[in-house]
Amino acid sequence: MEILTYILITFGLMLFVPPIRRGLISGPLVLLVAKLKLMPSISETEKIALRAGDIWIDGDFFSGTPNFKKILSEPYPQLTEEEDKFLNTTVDELCSMTIDFEVFSKRDLDKETWQYLKDKRFFGMIIPKEYGGLGFSALAHSAVVQKLASHSQVLAITAMVPNSLGPAELILHYGTDEQKKHYLPRLADGREIPCFALTEPLAGSDATSISSRGEVFLKDGEIFIRLNFNKRYITLGSIATVIGLAFTLSDEDELLGRGKDLGITCALVDSKLPGVVQGKRHDPLGVPFVNSPLSGVDVIIPLSNVIGGVDGVSKGWLMLMESLSVGRGISLPSTSTGGTKLATAVAGSYSTVREQFGLSISKFEGVEEVLARLAANTYMLDAARIFTLGAIDSGKKPAVINAIMKYHSTEIFRKAINDGMDIIGGAGISLGKKNLLGNAYMGAPIAITVEGANIMTRTLIIFGQGVIRCHPHAYNEITALEEEDVKAFDKAFFAHVVFTFKNMFKMVLYSLTRGYAYFTVSKGAASYYERKIAWASVTFAFLTDFIMAYYGGGLKQKEKITARFGDILSAMYLLSATLRRYKEDGNKDDDFVKYIGDEQLRIIQNAFNEIAANLFTGGIMKVLFKPFKWYMSVNSLSRDVSDKLSHKLALSISTNSELRGRLVEGIYHSNVYNKLQEAFKLHEKSIPTIHKIKAAIRAKKLPKTSVTSLIDEATKLGVITEDESSTLTLAQQLKEEVVQVDGFDDEQYLKREI
Ligand SMILES: Cc1cc2nc3c(=O)[nH]c(=O)nc-3n(C[C@H](O)[C@H](O)[C@H](O)COP(=O)(O)OP(=O)(O)OC[C@H]3O[C@@H](n4cnc5c(N)ncnc54)[C@H](O)[C@@H]3O)c2cc1C
């Protein structure tokens, strides 16, 4: 007994008296890590990338404590009157000037459209009014891009790029007063066309490896930079008048007094300067927006052209990381939502007016399943878009959440456009003015590739950045270890140990009670999913600690594992955004919350199972771990697919309802789209008439043949009224018209004329 008391006291002193703990545990640990080089080195550029942006509700997911009181009261913004007016007049007018098929045929927007874009300040949406821009909120900026993308991806990309990462954004945040005064008004009204040049033939995803160089030199008592660069894939590159250029700066003579290697720097380069080579074009999958290589040989710029002037030297990477992290939450989520809503709206109405085997194809279960997926993805994506924009508009820069948005919005769009294309069949494949989806389909892989190609975003950024940026203790531990600061390490490490034990206890509790030990604040259908997110989050937080301890510095290379953690984090975010929308829309869209909730929980459970399946795959640990794996799969977070639910969701977009209107709100209604809607509405109106004729057939009043061929006879016999007859006739005519596709004679086809 005495011995036990001594042992407990010794352990107590070691654990709870910091100076003793530091001497006996933390100090030796820091030394061991340094000696065995267990600590992966984190470069300065990696540190900047890791620190970029703010932590938002992602931090709570990493802590295992999502706070739904906070989540459900986060802003869910709305457009101002002025923004709404712009969206519904100026943007509509711009869309009405553009026929996307013509843009593809002529391989450019026409002159009037370019001029309109400039005159109406589309290139200056993010530029404040005081500099002549529109000064729009992130929500309005997104709404404009969304609407443009629902009509023409070319139009959307052209308007979007000057407002995303590029000269305007960088000057706004980091530029000198002179740069702001000179460039912002000229960028706002389109006198200057900007581009941003970072990517190179040998530096794509790894942008830190750029080889474009700038050398500082002195001439006539003034400091200049000589640039040599070779860039590719630059949007608006061949027509840009001002290039935002990223390069590595060196100062061999140390004229700036900051050493020889000054690191990545961004400057503004006038495209007319001697040595700049523009003019060639890339052809991004035939989608005719301007994208080109850009190079420069011995191009001379004054030092004052560095963004931020002399203070901006060496800060290029920081500027890029901070700005890119915000752009990821706006540009591509907006184009993707526009495209997804279009696919949903078109597939929903087309599948109703298109009849095969005597029925609207939307009635077939196979089609219904795809329609349900489209409807759910649209609901969830729009929820996440607005939720994220609310955070951005309130001043946050949620880097990890924005990476989730970039990855998932573009992946959802890719799925949605494929689903839409499958449903409309040949009408999606045959290009021409009547085709509403074909050109958008071409744009999907572009969105996947840009602003951080998706595979890397999933595997490296979402969880890789998140685990260090958002984890409450990891970053402090790493910096303490790097600096061999025993006191700081001790503090962070033991706080981490307590955190892990707390989460372990909570995880077991939630798991045994299937989440019922957690008290929800959501109402209606959302309550069930809030509970499951809380359970998923604490499991995620505990496993994150486990995986960090298990792989240590090697975790970075375990991309298949980090990708699955990224999927769990993303699913928790997308589902939380859905619950926020559910509340905003009056707690009434139960079917959507259930379908999306079940789907996201299946994704989470599947990821947990796959993580577990790939831990301890050999030896005694494999045997010991087996019961845990079994328990995890039996005590699943998720439940089975419901065919009844998917039936209801399919109905929500294949019938003309208030919900359908809400789902696809914000897209442009072109003439071709309007005709499809007219046919769709008339079809709905004529359904009771069709039922009357069918009843008459069953009663043997009318012969057993197609309903269309019986309209006259049914009218004569009084089965249907004259009004009903004309509505049904018109509906049939329109339905036949809207399923037609374009045809071209040889000459037109070969010349690509319309
Ligand atoms: C149409 C278009 C417009 C563009 N506009 C601009 C622009 O205006 N300005 C500009 O500077 N750039 C622009 N880009 C460049 C774009 O941002 C890059 O394409 C992107 O960074 C990817 O580079 P890459 O195509 O060379 O692919 P690579 O870097 O060669 O990557 C190929 C694949 O490998 C994956 N991968 C790479 N590294 C990893 C890793 N560590 N882990 C897992 N997977 C990895 C990627 O995810 C990708 O799937 C544009 C590109 C395109 C296609």
The ligand as a MOL file (V3000), in Angstrom:
LIG
                    3D

  0  0  0     0  0            999 V3000
M  V30 BEGIN CTAB
M  V30 COUNTS 53 58 0 0 0
M  V30 BEGIN ATOM
M  V30 1 C -7.8720 26.9750 -68.1140 0
M  V30 2 C -6.8640 27.3200 -67.1100 0
M  V30 3 C -6.7800 28.6170 -66.6100 0
M  V30 4 C -5.7710 28.9560 -65.7120 0
M  V30 5 N -5.6050 30.2670 -65.3330 0
M  V30 6 C -4.4990 30.6150 -64.6270 0
M  V30 7 C -4.1670 31.9860 -64.3950 0
M  V30 8 O -4.8990 32.8880 -64.7920 0
M  V30 9 N -3.0310 32.2690 -63.7380 0
M  V30 10 C -2.2010 31.2980 -63.2790 0
M  V30 11 O -1.1710 31.6000 -62.7020 0
M  V30 12 N -2.4940 29.9750 -63.4570 0
M  V30 13 C -3.6060 29.6240 -64.1290 0
M  V30 14 N -3.8980 28.2950 -64.3480 0
M  V30 15 C -3.0540 27.2960 -63.7540 0
M  V30 16 C -3.7430 26.4090 -62.7580 0
M  V30 17 O -3.9740 27.0910 -61.5910 0
M  V30 18 C -2.8150 25.1980 -62.6820 0
M  V30 19 O -3.2460 24.4020 -63.7280 0
M  V30 20 C -2.8750 24.3980 -61.5020 0
M  V30 21 O -2.1190 24.9750 -60.5380 0
M  V30 22 C -2.3780 22.9620 -61.7880 0
M  V30 23 O -1.1550 22.8980 -62.4560 0
M  V30 24 P -0.9400 21.8340 -63.6330 0
M  V30 25 O -2.0630 21.9020 -64.5760 0
M  V30 26 O 0.4080 22.0640 -64.1640 0
M  V30 27 O -1.0380 20.4230 -62.9240 0
M  V30 28 P 0.0930 19.6220 -62.1380 0
M  V30 29 O 0.6900 20.4770 -61.1080 0
M  V30 30 O 0.9720 18.9620 -63.1290 0
M  V30 31 O -0.7850 18.5210 -61.4090 0
M  V30 32 C -1.3190 17.3970 -62.1080 0
M  V30 33 C -2.1440 16.5560 -61.1480 0
M  V30 34 O -1.3420 16.1350 -60.0450 0
M  V30 35 C -1.9620 16.4540 -58.8190 0
M  V30 36 N -0.9460 16.7730 -57.8220 0
M  V30 37 C 0.1270 17.5800 -57.9380 0
M  V30 38 N 0.8150 17.6020 -56.7870 0
M  V30 39 C 0.1570 16.8020 -55.9220 0
M  V30 40 C 0.3510 16.4050 -54.5740 0
M  V30 41 N 1.3640 16.8330 -53.8430 0
M  V30 42 N -0.5360 15.5540 -54.0220 0
M  V30 43 C -1.5830 15.0900 -54.7250 0
M  V30 44 N -1.8110 15.4330 -55.9930 0
M  V30 45 C -0.9560 16.2720 -56.5810 0
M  V30 46 C -2.8320 17.6630 -59.1260 0
M  V30 47 O -3.9110 17.7360 -58.2190 0
M  V30 48 C -3.3000 17.3450 -60.5410 0
M  V30 49 O -4.4170 16.4960 -60.4650 0
M  V30 50 C -4.9040 27.9550 -65.2380 0
M  V30 51 C -5.0170 26.6400 -65.7000 0
M  V30 52 C -5.9760 26.3100 -66.6230 0
M  V30 53 C -6.0510 24.9030 -67.1220 0
M  V30 END ATOM
M  V30 BEGIN BOND
M  V30 1 1 1 2
M  V30 2 1 2 3
M  V30 3 2 2 52
M  V30 4 2 3 4
M  V30 5 1 4 5
M  V30 6 1 4 50
M  V30 7 2 5 6
M  V30 8 1 6 7
M  V30 9 1 6 13
M  V30 10 2 7 8
M  V30 11 1 7 9
M  V30 12 1 9 10
M  V30 13 2 10 11
M  V30 14 1 10 12
M  V30 15 2 12 13
M  V30 16 1 13 14
M  V30 17 1 14 15
M  V30 18 1 14 50
M  V30 19 1 15 16
M  V30 20 1 16 17
M  V30 21 1 16 18
M  V30 22 1 18 19
M  V30 23 1 18 20
M  V30 24 1 20 21
M  V30 25 1 20 22
M  V30 26 1 22 23
M  V30 27 1 23 24
M  V30 28 2 24 25
M  V30 29 1 24 26
M  V30 30 1 24 27
M  V30 31 1 27 28
M  V30 32 2 28 29
M  V30 33 1 28 30
M  V30 34 1 28 31
M  V30 35 1 31 32
M  V30 36 1 32 33
M  V30 37 1 33 34
M  V30 38 1 33 48
M  V30 39 1 34 35
M  V30 40 1 35 36
M  V30 41 1 35 46
M  V30 42 1 36 37
M  V30 43 1 36 45
M  V30 44 2 37 38
M  V30 45 1 38 39
M  V30 46 1 39 40
M  V30 47 2 39 45
M  V30 48 1 40 41
M  V30 49 2 40 42
M  V30 50 1 42 43
M  V30 51 2 43 44
M  V30 52 1 44 45
M  V30 53 1 46 47
M  V30 54 1 46 48
M  V30 55 1 48 49
M  V30 56 2 50 51
M  V30 57 1 51 52
M  V30 58 1 52 53
M  V30 END BOND
M  V30 END CTAB
M  END
